[in-house]
Amino acid sequence: MGRAKGVQEWRNRQTFDGDALYEAALVEVDQELLPRRVRVAKMAIHSRIIKLHKVDDAGGVWALMDALHVLDDLLKMNETDLPRRA
């Protein structure tokens, strides 16, 4: 399953506060604010993963892991786009 499809599955199956935080990180255009938005979204997702482990929801965990990978990729793209500081 591709990352985007896994993330969509997670968003369809789960509704929690991290969803809004995840979306805020995805649409953030300010390169200086993006790392903070990603960090906050990742903390919410990690918290949800812990809860899903307790109820043995492997599908939900995998979808959230895909969301974490998307956020990591977003940060990598942001780092490449940032101008180098002297």
PDB file of N, CA, C and O in Angstrom:
ATOM      1  N   MET A   1       0.851  -1.173   0.000  1.00  0.00           N
ATOM      2  CA  MET A   1       0.000   0.000   0.000  1.00  0.00           C
ATOM      3  C   MET A   1       0.896   1.234   0.000  1.00  0.00           C
ATOM      4  O   MET A   1       1.839   1.327   0.785  1.00  0.00           O
ATOM      5  N   GLY A   2       0.594   2.175  -0.883  1.00  0.00           N
ATOM      6  CA  GLY A   2       1.371   3.404  -0.937  1.00  0.00           C
ATOM      7  C   GLY A   2       1.110   4.278   0.264  1.00  0.00           C
ATOM      8  O   GLY A   2       0.089   4.150   0.941  1.00  0.00           O
ATOM      9  N   ARG A   3       2.049   5.168   0.517  1.00  0.00           N
ATOM     10  CA  ARG A   3       1.909   6.044   1.691  1.00  0.00           C
ATOM     11  C   ARG A   3       0.650   6.880   1.631  1.00  0.00           C
ATOM     12  O   ARG A   3      -0.079   6.982   2.618  1.00  0.00           O
ATOM     13  N   ALA A   4       0.389   7.478   0.484  1.00  0.00           N
ATOM     14  CA  ALA A   4      -0.788   8.348   0.378  1.00  0.00           C
ATOM     15  C   ALA A   4      -2.063   7.557   0.620  1.00  0.00           C
ATOM     16  O   ALA A   4      -2.970   8.034   1.302  1.00  0.00           O
ATOM     17  N   LYS A   5      -2.141   6.353   0.068  1.00  0.00           N
ATOM     18  CA  LYS A   5      -3.327   5.528   0.267  1.00  0.00           C
ATOM     19  C   LYS A   5      -3.464   5.121   1.728  1.00  0.00           C
ATOM     20  O   LYS A   5      -4.571   5.112   2.267  1.00  0.00           O
ATOM     21  N   GLY A   6      -2.343   4.781   2.376  1.00  0.00           N
ATOM     22  CA  GLY A   6      -2.369   4.412   3.782  1.00  0.00           C
ATOM     23  C   GLY A   6      -2.811   5.567   4.669  1.00  0.00           C
ATOM     24  O   GLY A   6      -3.566   5.379   5.624  1.00  0.00           O
ATOM     25  N   VAL A   7      -2.335   6.757   4.345  1.00  0.00           N
ATOM     26  CA  VAL A   7      -2.722   7.938   5.107  1.00  0.00           C
ATOM     27  C   VAL A   7      -4.207   8.204   4.922  1.00  0.00           C
ATOM     28  O   VAL A   7      -4.903   8.531   5.884  1.00  0.00           O
ATOM     29  N   GLN A   8      -4.700   8.067   3.693  1.00  0.00           N
ATOM     30  CA  GLN A   8      -6.130   8.284   3.444  1.00  0.00           C
ATOM     31  C   GLN A   8      -6.973   7.277   4.215  1.00  0.00           C
ATOM     32  O   GLN A   8      -8.018   7.623   4.765  1.00  0.00           O
ATOM     33  N   GLU A   9      -6.511   6.018   4.252  1.00  0.00           N
ATOM     34  CA  GLU A   9      -7.227   4.995   5.012  1.00  0.00           C
ATOM     35  C   GLU A   9      -7.277   5.368   6.487  1.00  0.00           C
ATOM     36  O   GLU A   9      -8.317   5.240   7.134  1.00  0.00           O
ATOM     37  N   TRP A  10      -6.150   5.829   7.014  1.00  0.00           N
ATOM     38  CA  TRP A  10      -6.107   6.244   8.420  1.00  0.00           C
ATOM     39  C   TRP A  10      -7.088   7.385   8.671  1.00  0.00           C
ATOM     40  O   TRP A  10      -7.807   7.380   9.670  1.00  0.00           O
ATOM     41  N   ARG A  11      -7.117   8.356   7.774  1.00  0.00           N
ATOM     42  CA  ARG A  11      -7.989   9.507   7.964  1.00  0.00           C
ATOM     43  C   ARG A  11      -9.449   9.105   7.869  1.00  0.00           C
ATOM     44  O   ARG A  11     -10.295   9.707   8.529  1.00  0.00           O
ATOM     45  N   ASN A  12      -9.763   8.098   7.060  1.00  0.00           N
ATOM     46  CA  ASN A  12     -11.134   7.626   6.960  1.00  0.00           C
ATOM     47  C   ASN A  12     -11.550   6.835   8.187  1.00  0.00           C
ATOM     48  O   ASN A  12     -12.708   6.896   8.600  1.00  0.00           O
ATOM     49  N   ARG A  13     -10.614   6.089   8.777  1.00  0.00           N
ATOM     50  CA  ARG A  13     -10.923   5.205   9.899  1.00  0.00           C
ATOM     51  C   ARG A  13     -10.845   5.897  11.250  1.00  0.00           C
ATOM     52  O   ARG A  13     -11.567   5.528  12.177  1.00  0.00           O
ATOM     53  N   GLN A  14      -9.998   6.873  11.369  1.00  0.00           N
ATOM     54  CA  GLN A  14      -9.718   7.459  12.678  1.00  0.00           C
ATOM     55  C   GLN A  14     -10.013   8.957  12.677  1.00  0.00           C
ATOM     56  O   GLN A  14      -9.643   9.670  11.744  1.00  0.00           O
ATOM     57  N   THR A  15     -10.660   9.412  13.697  1.00  0.00           N
ATOM     58  CA  THR A  15     -10.828  10.837  13.892  1.00  0.00           C
ATOM     59  C   THR A  15     -10.301  11.147  15.287  1.00  0.00           C
ATOM     60  O   THR A  15     -10.803  10.620  16.280  1.00  0.00           O
ATOM     61  N   PHE A  16      -9.311  11.986  15.355  1.00  0.00           N
ATOM     62  CA  PHE A  16      -8.749  12.392  16.635  1.00  0.00           C
ATOM     63  C   PHE A  16      -8.070  13.736  16.439  1.00  0.00           C
ATOM     64  O   PHE A  16      -7.947  14.203  15.306  1.00  0.00           O
ATOM     65  N   ASP A  17      -7.634  14.356  17.499  1.00  0.00           N
ATOM     66  CA  ASP A  17      -7.055  15.696  17.434  1.00  0.00           C
ATOM     67  C   ASP A  17      -5.849  15.772  16.505  1.00  0.00           C
ATOM     68  O   ASP A  17      -5.577  16.826  15.930  1.00  0.00           O
ATOM     69  N   GLY A  18      -5.136  14.684  16.355  1.00  0.00           N
ATOM     70  CA  GLY A  18      -3.961  14.673  15.500  1.00  0.00           C
ATOM     71  C   GLY A  18      -4.288  14.891  14.036  1.00  0.00           C
ATOM     72  O   GLY A  18      -3.425  15.311  13.265  1.00  0.00           O
ATOM     73  N   ASP A  19      -5.516  14.613  13.644  1.00  0.00           N
ATOM     74  CA  ASP A  19      -5.917  14.797  12.252  1.00  0.00           C
ATOM     75  C   ASP A  19      -5.777  16.258  11.841  1.00  0.00           C
ATOM     76  O   ASP A  19      -5.226  16.554  10.781  1.00  0.00           O
ATOM     77  N   ALA A  20      -6.265  17.164  12.664  1.00  0.00           N
ATOM     78  CA  ALA A  20      -6.157  18.596  12.359  1.00  0.00           C
ATOM     79  C   ALA A  20      -4.704  19.045  12.393  1.00  0.00           C
ATOM     80  O   ALA A  20      -4.298  19.883  11.587  1.00  0.00           O
ATOM     81  N   LEU A  21      -3.922  18.504  13.308  1.00  0.00           N
ATOM     82  CA  LEU A  21      -2.511  18.857  13.400  1.00  0.00           C
ATOM     83  C   LEU A  21      -1.745  18.349  12.178  1.00  0.00           C
ATOM     84  O   LEU A  21      -0.861  19.031  11.660  1.00  0.00           O
ATOM     85  N   TYR A  22      -2.093  17.155  11.730  1.00  0.00           N
ATOM     86  CA  TYR A  22      -1.476  16.573  10.540  1.00  0.00           C
ATOM     87  C   TYR A  22      -1.796  17.441   9.314  1.00  0.00           C
ATOM     88  O   TYR A  22      -0.908  17.767   8.526  1.00  0.00           O
ATOM     89  N   GLU A  23      -3.058  17.804   9.169  1.00  0.00           N
ATOM     90  CA  GLU A  23      -3.456  18.651   8.040  1.00  0.00           C
ATOM     91  C   GLU A  23      -2.762  20.009   8.093  1.00  0.00           C
ATOM     92  O   GLU A  23      -2.347  20.535   7.061  1.00  0.00           O
ATOM     93  N   ALA A  24      -2.635  20.573   9.281  1.00  0.00           N
ATOM     94  CA  ALA A  24      -1.966  21.872   9.416  1.00  0.00           C
ATOM     95  C   ALA A  24      -0.511  21.784   8.957  1.00  0.00           C
ATOM     96  O   ALA A  24       0.002  22.713   8.333  1.00  0.00           O
ATOM     97  N   ALA A  25       0.142  20.686   9.261  1.00  0.00           N
ATOM     98  CA  ALA A  25       1.530  20.508   8.819  1.00  0.00           C
ATOM     99  C   ALA A  25       1.596  20.356   7.303  1.00  0.00           C
ATOM    100  O   ALA A  25       2.497  20.897   6.661  1.00  0.00           O
ATOM    101  N   LEU A  26       0.650  19.625   6.735  1.00  0.00           N
ATOM    102  CA  LEU A  26       0.661  19.387   5.292  1.00  0.00           C
ATOM    103  C   LEU A  26       0.464  20.667   4.481  1.00  0.00           C
ATOM    104  O   LEU A  26       1.012  20.802   3.388  1.00  0.00           O
ATOM    105  N   VAL A  27      -0.311  21.596   5.012  1.00  0.00           N
ATOM    106  CA  VAL A  27      -0.612  22.808   4.239  1.00  0.00           C
ATOM    107  C   VAL A  27       0.213  24.016   4.667  1.00  0.00           C
ATOM    108  O   VAL A  27       0.034  25.105   4.122  1.00  0.00           O
ATOM    109  N   GLU A  28       1.110  23.845   5.629  1.00  0.00           N
ATOM    110  CA  GLU A  28       1.934  24.972   6.094  1.00  0.00           C
ATOM    111  C   GLU A  28       2.857  25.441   4.971  1.00  0.00           C
ATOM    112  O   GLU A  28       3.590  24.646   4.383  1.00  0.00           O
ATOM    113  N   VAL A  29       2.809  26.742   4.683  1.00  0.00           N
ATOM    114  CA  VAL A  29       3.652  27.300   3.632  1.00  0.00           C
ATOM    115  C   VAL A  29       4.859  28.052   4.190  1.00  0.00           C
ATOM    116  O   VAL A  29       5.815  28.311   3.459  1.00  0.00           O
ATOM    117  N   ASP A  30       4.825  28.400   5.454  1.00  0.00           N
ATOM    118  CA  ASP A  30       5.935  29.109   6.084  1.00  0.00           C
ATOM    119  C   ASP A  30       7.026  28.100   6.443  1.00  0.00           C
ATOM    120  O   ASP A  30       6.838  27.260   7.323  1.00  0.00           O
ATOM    121  N   GLN A  31       8.160  28.187   5.762  1.00  0.00           N
ATOM    122  CA  GLN A  31       9.236  27.223   5.964  1.00  0.00           C
ATOM    123  C   GLN A  31       9.814  27.263   7.373  1.00  0.00           C
ATOM    124  O   GLN A  31      10.378  26.273   7.841  1.00  0.00           O
ATOM    125  N   GLU A  32       9.679  28.387   8.043  1.00  0.00           N
ATOM    126  CA  GLU A  32      10.189  28.481   9.419  1.00  0.00           C
ATOM    127  C   GLU A  32       9.235  27.803  10.408  1.00  0.00           C
ATOM    128  O   GLU A  32       9.686  27.265  11.420  1.00  0.00           O
ATOM    129  N   LEU A  33       7.927  27.819  10.134  1.00  0.00           N
ATOM    130  CA  LEU A  33       6.942  27.209  11.030  1.00  0.00           C
ATOM    131  C   LEU A  33       6.756  25.715  10.783  1.00  0.00           C
ATOM    132  O   LEU A  33       6.316  24.988  11.674  1.00  0.00           O
ATOM    133  N   LEU A  34       7.086  25.260   9.588  1.00  0.00           N
ATOM    134  CA  LEU A  34       6.825  23.871   9.227  1.00  0.00           C
ATOM    135  C   LEU A  34       7.447  22.863  10.194  1.00  0.00           C
ATOM    136  O   LEU A  34       6.746  21.941  10.612  1.00  0.00           O
ATOM    137  N   PRO A  35       8.718  22.983  10.573  1.00  0.00           N
ATOM    138  CA  PRO A  35       9.280  21.977  11.497  1.00  0.00           C
ATOM    139  C   PRO A  35       8.499  21.857  12.806  1.00  0.00           C
ATOM    140  O   PRO A  35       8.333  20.755  13.327  1.00  0.00           O
ATOM    141  N   ARG A  36       8.025  22.969  13.332  1.00  0.00           N
ATOM    142  CA  ARG A  36       7.239  22.926  14.578  1.00  0.00           C
ATOM    143  C   ARG A  36       5.904  22.224  14.348  1.00  0.00           C
ATOM    144  O   ARG A  36       5.488  21.389  15.151  1.00  0.00           O
ATOM    145  N   ARG A  37       5.238  22.566  13.255  1.00  0.00           N
ATOM    146  CA  ARG A  37       3.946  21.923  12.943  1.00  0.00           C
ATOM    147  C   ARG A  37       4.118  20.408  12.777  1.00  0.00           C
ATOM    148  O   ARG A  37       3.295  19.626  13.253  1.00  0.00           O
ATOM    149  N   VAL A  38       5.187  20.010  12.101  1.00  0.00           N
ATOM    150  CA  VAL A  38       5.452  18.589  11.901  1.00  0.00           C
ATOM    151  C   VAL A  38       5.727  17.913  13.241  1.00  0.00           C
ATOM    152  O   VAL A  38       5.214  16.826  13.506  1.00  0.00           O
ATOM    153  N   ARG A  39       6.529  18.548  14.079  1.00  0.00           N
ATOM    154  CA  ARG A  39       6.865  17.978  15.392  1.00  0.00           C
ATOM    155  C   ARG A  39       5.601  17.760  16.233  1.00  0.00           C
ATOM    156  O   ARG A  39       5.444  16.710  16.856  1.00  0.00           O
ATOM    157  N   VAL A  40       4.712  18.739  16.250  1.00  0.00           N
ATOM    158  CA  VAL A  40       3.478  18.634  17.033  1.00  0.00           C
ATOM    159  C   VAL A  40       2.577  17.531  16.466  1.00  0.00           C
ATOM    160  O   VAL A  40       2.002  16.747  17.221  1.00  0.00           O
ATOM    161  N   ALA A  41       2.456  17.475  15.144  1.00  0.00           N
ATOM    162  CA  ALA A  41       1.634  16.439  14.515  1.00  0.00           C
ATOM    163  C   ALA A  41       2.201  15.053  14.808  1.00  0.00           C
ATOM    164  O   ALA A  41       1.450  14.118  15.088  1.00  0.00           O
ATOM    165  N   LYS A  42       3.526  14.922  14.744  1.00  0.00           N
ATOM    166  CA  LYS A  42       4.147  13.629  15.001  1.00  0.00           C
ATOM    167  C   LYS A  42       3.930  13.186  16.446  1.00  0.00           C
ATOM    168  O   LYS A  42       3.740  11.997  16.701  1.00  0.00           O
ATOM    169  N   MET A  43       3.955  14.108  17.382  1.00  0.00           N
ATOM    170  CA  MET A  43       3.701  13.748  18.782  1.00  0.00           C
ATOM    171  C   MET A  43       2.271  13.216  18.940  1.00  0.00           C
ATOM    172  O   MET A  43       2.049  12.229  19.642  1.00  0.00           O
ATOM    173  N   ALA A  44       1.307  13.866  18.289  1.00  0.00           N
ATOM    174  CA  ALA A  44      -0.085  13.411  18.363  1.00  0.00           C
ATOM    175  C   ALA A  44      -0.238  12.030  17.722  1.00  0.00           C
ATOM    176  O   ALA A  44      -0.950  11.173  18.245  1.00  0.00           O
ATOM    177  N   ILE A  45       0.429  11.823  16.599  1.00  0.00           N
ATOM    178  CA  ILE A  45       0.344  10.532  15.918  1.00  0.00           C
ATOM    179  C   ILE A  45       0.993   9.438  16.764  1.00  0.00           C
ATOM    180  O   ILE A  45       0.444   8.342  16.877  1.00  0.00           O
ATOM    181  N   HIS A  46       2.146   9.718  17.356  1.00  0.00           N
ATOM    182  CA  HIS A  46       2.802   8.728  18.226  1.00  0.00           C
ATOM    183  C   HIS A  46       1.894   8.355  19.394  1.00  0.00           C
ATOM    184  O   HIS A  46       1.816   7.188  19.778  1.00  0.00           O
ATOM    185  N   SER A  47       1.213   9.340  19.953  1.00  0.00           N
ATOM    186  CA  SER A  47       0.296   9.077  21.055  1.00  0.00           C
ATOM    187  C   SER A  47      -0.839   8.155  20.603  1.00  0.00           C
ATOM    188  O   SER A  47      -1.230   7.239  21.326  1.00  0.00           O
ATOM    189  N   ARG A  48      -1.359   8.403  19.411  1.00  0.00           N
ATOM    190  CA  ARG A  48      -2.435   7.564  18.870  1.00  0.00           C
ATOM    191  C   ARG A  48      -1.928   6.145  18.585  1.00  0.00           C
ATOM    192  O   ARG A  48      -2.650   5.173  18.812  1.00  0.00           O
ATOM    193  N   ILE A  49      -0.705   6.025  18.097  1.00  0.00           N
ATOM    194  CA  ILE A  49      -0.131   4.706  17.827  1.00  0.00           C
ATOM    195  C   ILE A  49      -0.066   3.882  19.109  1.00  0.00           C
ATOM    196  O   ILE A  49      -0.377   2.691  19.097  1.00  0.00           O
ATOM    197  N   ILE A  50       0.331   4.503  20.201  1.00  0.00           N
ATOM    198  CA  ILE A  50       0.397   3.799  21.489  1.00  0.00           C
ATOM    199  C   ILE A  50      -0.979   3.275  21.874  1.00  0.00           C
ATOM    200  O   ILE A  50      -1.108   2.140  22.334  1.00  0.00           O
ATOM    201  N   LYS A  51      -2.011   4.102  21.686  1.00  0.00           N
ATOM    202  CA  LYS A  51      -3.375   3.672  22.016  1.00  0.00           C
ATOM    203  C   LYS A  51      -3.821   2.523  21.113  1.00  0.00           C
ATOM    204  O   LYS A  51      -4.475   1.589  21.578  1.00  0.00           O
ATOM    205  N   LEU A  52      -3.474   2.584  19.834  1.00  0.00           N
ATOM    206  CA  LEU A  52      -3.874   1.521  18.912  1.00  0.00           C
ATOM    207  C   LEU A  52      -3.152   0.217  19.207  1.00  0.00           C
ATOM    208  O   LEU A  52      -3.717  -0.859  19.015  1.00  0.00           O
ATOM    209  N   HIS A  53      -1.908   0.298  19.673  1.00  0.00           N
ATOM    210  CA  HIS A  53      -1.185  -0.915  20.063  1.00  0.00           C
ATOM    211  C   HIS A  53      -1.909  -1.612  21.202  1.00  0.00           C
ATOM    212  O   HIS A  53      -1.966  -2.841  21.249  1.00  0.00           O
ATOM    213  N   LYS A  54      -2.462  -0.829  22.117  1.00  0.00           N
ATOM    214  CA  LYS A  54      -3.141  -1.415  23.269  1.00  0.00           C
ATOM    215  C   LYS A  54      -4.394  -2.179  22.863  1.00  0.00           C
ATOM    216  O   LYS A  54      -4.766  -3.148  23.525  1.00  0.00           O
ATOM    217  N   VAL A  55      -5.053  -1.757  21.783  1.00  0.00           N
ATOM    218  CA  VAL A  55      -6.266  -2.456  21.331  1.00  0.00           C
ATOM    219  C   VAL A  55      -5.975  -3.375  20.150  1.00  0.00           C
ATOM    220  O   VAL A  55      -6.895  -3.915  19.535  1.00  0.00           O
ATOM    221  N   ASP A  56      -4.695  -3.550  19.835  1.00  0.00           N
ATOM    222  CA  ASP A  56      -4.247  -4.472  18.794  1.00  0.00           C
ATOM    223  C   ASP A  56      -4.842  -4.135  17.424  1.00  0.00           C
ATOM    224  O   ASP A  56      -5.354  -5.014  16.731  1.00  0.00           O
ATOM    225  N   ASP A  57      -4.771  -2.866  17.040  1.00  0.00           N
ATOM    226  CA  ASP A  57      -5.256  -2.414  15.726  1.00  0.00           C
ATOM    227  C   ASP A  57      -4.062  -2.200  14.806  1.00  0.00           C
ATOM    228  O   ASP A  57      -3.606  -1.072  14.619  1.00  0.00           O
ATOM    229  N   ALA A  58      -3.557  -3.294  14.233  1.00  0.00           N
ATOM    230  CA  ALA A  58      -2.351  -3.225  13.403  1.00  0.00           C
ATOM    231  C   ALA A  58      -2.577  -2.380  12.147  1.00  0.00           C
ATOM    232  O   ALA A  58      -1.680  -1.648  11.728  1.00  0.00           O
ATOM    233  N   GLY A  59      -3.751  -2.474  11.552  1.00  0.00           N
ATOM    234  CA  GLY A  59      -4.030  -1.686  10.350  1.00  0.00           C
ATOM    235  C   GLY A  59      -3.955  -0.199  10.619  1.00  0.00           C
ATOM    236  O   GLY A  59      -3.406   0.561   9.821  1.00  0.00           O
ATOM    237  N   GLY A  60      -4.505   0.210  11.739  1.00  0.00           N
ATOM    238  CA  GLY A  60      -4.448   1.618  12.118  1.00  0.00           C
ATOM    239  C   GLY A  60      -3.033   2.075  12.391  1.00  0.00           C
ATOM    240  O   GLY A  60      -2.653   3.191  12.038  1.00  0.00           O
ATOM    241  N   VAL A  61      -2.250   1.210  13.021  1.00  0.00           N
ATOM    242  CA  VAL A  61      -0.850   1.539  13.311  1.00  0.00           C
ATOM    243  C   VAL A  61      -0.080   1.723  12.009  1.00  0.00           C
ATOM    244  O   VAL A  61       0.679   2.682  11.872  1.00  0.00           O
ATOM    245  N   TRP A  62      -0.266   0.812  11.048  1.00  0.00           N
ATOM    246  CA  TRP A  62       0.453   0.919   9.775  1.00  0.00           C
ATOM    247  C   TRP A  62       0.078   2.197   9.042  1.00  0.00           C
ATOM    248  O   TRP A  62       0.942   2.858   8.466  1.00  0.00           O
ATOM    249  N   ALA A  63      -1.197   2.551   9.056  1.00  0.00           N
ATOM    250  CA  ALA A  63      -1.631   3.778   8.392  1.00  0.00           C
ATOM    251  C   ALA A  63      -1.002   5.002   9.048  1.00  0.00           C
ATOM    252  O   ALA A  63      -0.596   5.938   8.359  1.00  0.00           O
ATOM    253  N   LEU A  64      -0.922   4.996  10.376  1.00  0.00           N
ATOM    254  CA  LEU A  64      -0.288   6.110  11.081  1.00  0.00           C
ATOM    255  C   LEU A  64       1.208   6.159  10.818  1.00  0.00           C
ATOM    256  O   LEU A  64       1.795   7.238  10.746  1.00  0.00           O
ATOM    257  N   MET A  65       1.819   5.005  10.675  1.00  0.00           N
ATOM    258  CA  MET A  65       3.242   4.980  10.332  1.00  0.00           C
ATOM    259  C   MET A  65       3.451   5.620   8.955  1.00  0.00           C
ATOM    260  O   MET A  65       4.429   6.334   8.736  1.00  0.00           O
ATOM    261  N   ASP A  66       2.523   5.355   8.035  1.00  0.00           N
ATOM    262  CA  ASP A  66       2.597   6.006   6.721  1.00  0.00           C
ATOM    263  C   ASP A  66       2.496   7.518   6.872  1.00  0.00           C
ATOM    264  O   ASP A  66       3.213   8.255   6.196  1.00  0.00           O
ATOM    265  N   ALA A  67       1.619   7.986   7.745  1.00  0.00           N
ATOM    266  CA  ALA A  67       1.481   9.423   7.974  1.00  0.00           C
ATOM    267  C   ALA A  67       2.783  10.010   8.520  1.00  0.00           C
ATOM    268  O   ALA A  67       3.185  11.105   8.127  1.00  0.00           O
ATOM    269  N   LEU A  68       3.436   9.286   9.421  1.00  0.00           N
ATOM    270  CA  LEU A  68       4.725   9.752   9.947  1.00  0.00           C
ATOM    271  C   LEU A  68       5.768   9.852   8.837  1.00  0.00           C
ATOM    272  O   LEU A  68       6.564  10.791   8.807  1.00  0.00           O
ATOM    273  N   HIS A  69       5.760   8.886   7.930  1.00  0.00           N
ATOM    274  CA  HIS A  69       6.707   8.924   6.809  1.00  0.00           C
ATOM    275  C   HIS A  69       6.432  10.116   5.895  1.00  0.00           C
ATOM    276  O   HIS A  69       7.364  10.744   5.392  1.00  0.00           O
ATOM    277  N   VAL A  70       5.173  10.421   5.684  1.00  0.00           N
ATOM    278  CA  VAL A  70       4.816  11.586   4.868  1.00  0.00           C
ATOM    279  C   VAL A  70       5.361  12.858   5.519  1.00  0.00           C
ATOM    280  O   VAL A  70       5.913  13.720   4.835  1.00  0.00           O
ATOM    281  N   LEU A  71       5.207  12.974   6.830  1.00  0.00           N
ATOM    282  CA  LEU A  71       5.717  14.155   7.529  1.00  0.00           C
ATOM    283  C   LEU A  71       7.241  14.227   7.456  1.00  0.00           C
ATOM    284  O   LEU A  71       7.805  15.310   7.296  1.00  0.00           O
ATOM    285  N   ASP A  72       7.905  13.083   7.572  1.00  0.00           N
ATOM    286  CA  ASP A  72       9.366  13.065   7.427  1.00  0.00           C
ATOM    287  C   ASP A  72       9.780  13.525   6.037  1.00  0.00           C
ATOM    288  O   ASP A  72      10.721  14.305   5.889  1.00  0.00           O
ATOM    289  N   ASP A  73       9.075  13.040   5.019  1.00  0.00           N
ATOM    290  CA  ASP A  73       9.377  13.453   3.638  1.00  0.00           C
ATOM    291  C   ASP A  73       9.152  14.947   3.458  1.00  0.00           C
ATOM    292  O   ASP A  73       9.924  15.621   2.776  1.00  0.00           O
ATOM    293  N   LEU A  74       8.099  15.459   4.068  1.00  0.00           N
ATOM    294  CA  LEU A  74       7.803  16.895   3.984  1.00  0.00           C
ATOM    295  C   LEU A  74       8.941  17.714   4.591  1.00  0.00           C
ATOM    296  O   LEU A  74       9.337  18.738   4.033  1.00  0.00           O
ATOM    297  N   LEU A  75       9.462  17.271   5.722  1.00  0.00           N
ATOM    298  CA  LEU A  75      10.596  17.969   6.347  1.00  0.00           C
ATOM    299  C   LEU A  75      11.835  17.919   5.465  1.00  0.00           C
ATOM    300  O   LEU A  75      12.549  18.913   5.335  1.00  0.00           O
ATOM    301  N   LYS A  76      12.088  16.768   4.862  1.00  0.00           N
ATOM    302  CA  LYS A  76      13.250  16.644   3.973  1.00  0.00           C
ATOM    303  C   LYS A  76      13.129  17.600   2.792  1.00  0.00           C
ATOM    304  O   LYS A  76      14.104  18.247   2.408  1.00  0.00           O
ATOM    305  N   MET A  77      11.934  17.688   2.217  1.00  0.00           N
ATOM    306  CA  MET A  77      11.726  18.612   1.096  1.00  0.00           C
ATOM    307  C   MET A  77      11.913  20.049   1.549  1.00  0.00           C
ATOM    308  O   MET A  77      12.473  20.866   0.819  1.00  0.00           O
ATOM    309  N   ASN A  78      11.448  20.360   2.745  1.00  0.00           N
ATOM    310  CA  ASN A  78      11.578  21.712   3.275  1.00  0.00           C
ATOM    311  C   ASN A  78      13.042  22.080   3.485  1.00  0.00           C
ATOM    312  O   ASN A  78      13.454  23.204   3.196  1.00  0.00           O
ATOM    313  N   GLU A  79      13.831  21.124   3.992  1.00  0.00           N
ATOM    314  CA  GLU A  79      15.252  21.380   4.220  1.00  0.00           C
ATOM    315  C   GLU A  79      15.983  21.653   2.915  1.00  0.00           C
ATOM    316  O   GLU A  79      16.911  22.461   2.883  1.00  0.00           O
ATOM    317  N   THR A  80      15.578  20.993   1.847  1.00  0.00           N
ATOM    318  CA  THR A  80      16.232  21.212   0.555  1.00  0.00           C
ATOM    319  C   THR A  80      15.843  22.562  -0.021  1.00  0.00           C
ATOM    320  O   THR A  80      16.620  23.178  -0.751  1.00  0.00           O
ATOM    321  N   ASP A  81      14.636  23.027   0.306  1.00  0.00           N
ATOM    322  CA  ASP A  81      14.158  24.302  -0.227  1.00  0.00           C
ATOM    323  C   ASP A  81      14.652  25.511   0.547  1.00  0.00           C
ATOM    324  O   ASP A  81      14.670  26.623   0.018  1.00  0.00           O
ATOM    325  N   LEU A  82      15.057  25.304   1.809  1.00  0.00           N
ATOM    326  CA  LEU A  82      15.502  26.436   2.618  1.00  0.00           C
ATOM    327  C   LEU A  82      16.792  27.034   2.058  1.00  0.00           C
ATOM    328  O   LEU A  82      17.711  26.297   1.701  1.00  0.00           O
ATOM    329  N   PRO A  83      16.864  28.360   1.979  1.00  0.00           N
ATOM    330  CA  PRO A  83      18.122  28.971   1.529  1.00  0.00           C
ATOM    331  C   PRO A  83      19.215  28.756   2.573  1.00  0.00           C
ATOM    332  O   PRO A  83      18.946  28.767   3.775  1.00  0.00           O
ATOM    333  N   ARG A  84      20.412  28.567   2.123  1.00  0.00           N
ATOM    334  CA  ARG A  84      21.554  28.359   3.025  1.00  0.00           C
ATOM    335  C   ARG A  84      21.880  29.663   3.745  1.00  0.00           C
ATOM    336  O   ARG A  84      21.932  30.732   3.136  1.00  0.00           O
ATOM    337  N   ARG A  85      22.097  29.553   5.044  1.00  0.00           N
ATOM    338  CA  ARG A  85      22.457  30.728   5.841  1.00  0.00           C
ATOM    339  C   ARG A  85      23.970  30.737   6.030  1.00  0.00           C
ATOM    340  O   ARG A  85      24.595  29.695   6.231  1.00  0.00           O
ATOM    341  N   ALA A  86      24.527  31.905   5.964  1.00  0.00           N
ATOM    342  CA  ALA A  86      25.991  32.038   6.138  1.00  0.00           C
ATOM    343  C   ALA A  86      26.360  32.066   7.591  1.00  0.00           C
ATOM    344  O   ALA A  86      27.540  32.173   7.926  1.00  0.00           O
TER     345      ALA A  86
END
